[in-house]
Amino acid sequence: MEPVAYLKDMLGIEEGTMADTAIDIGLGAAPAIGKVYQSYQMMKLQKRMNENEQQLQVLKRKIELSENEIFYKQEVFPLIVKKLMEDDEDLKAKVIFNGLEHIIDNHLKEIERIYHYYDVLSELRYSDIMIFVEKYMPYEMRRSLELNIKLPSEKEMRSERYREQQAIEKYQITKLIRLGLLEEAIVEIDGGRFTDDDKGGVKYKTKISSFGRRFLEFFSIEEFGED
């Protein structure tokens, strides 16, 4: 799938028009260093479009049949292209497309809200999303309740690799809390013994927030996480 031609088609730009000329000039007018980076970005975009071509064709048809076609082509699709070109991880491309499908299927037109969801997604690594799904996705949102959990052995728990992974996971959870996907809720207040989960006699539990639930729904991550 040739990205420039596809972008022109999605945006409704006809050959020979001023907009068509502007895109071609824009892609050819960058300095040498900029061209190398731009070429890399375009190859990355093409790869991600090709890997998700079937879904992309479905989205194209949905956009063309929608009463909000102009809004999706002029406001939302350029954002999708930008995220596809800028994100470091190929594995997140499907999530980006899933968000576009959710927008179309639910007739969303609040561009600021759409930008906020994609801004949060941009701050997440693929592994962050997996931690979010594995540890905090509510059971009722999962397609399968059979979780394949492998507990570490005592030897593994004493290893430097395991301690490093635990530290990284703690950082990931802190990030999810900072982004509003998780929250710390009070589950008990008493004078019981102090534990690592207690703060001055108040026991907290980290759980998914209402925004976190909406985030999973927006990007259809219940499907993505189970593949």
Buried (B, 14 or more C-beta within 10 A) or exposed (E): BEBEEBBBEBBEBEEEEEEBEEBEEEEEEEEEEEEEEBEEBBEBBBBBBEBBEEBBEBBBEBBEEBEBBEBBBEBBBEBBBBBBBEBEEBBBBBBBBBBBBBBBEEEBEEEEEBEBBBEBBBEBBBEBBBBBBEBBBEEEBBEEEEEEEEEEEEEEEEEEEBEEEEEEBEEBBEBBBEBBBBBEEEEEEEEEEEEEEBEEEEBBEBEBBEBBBEBBEBBBBBEBBEE
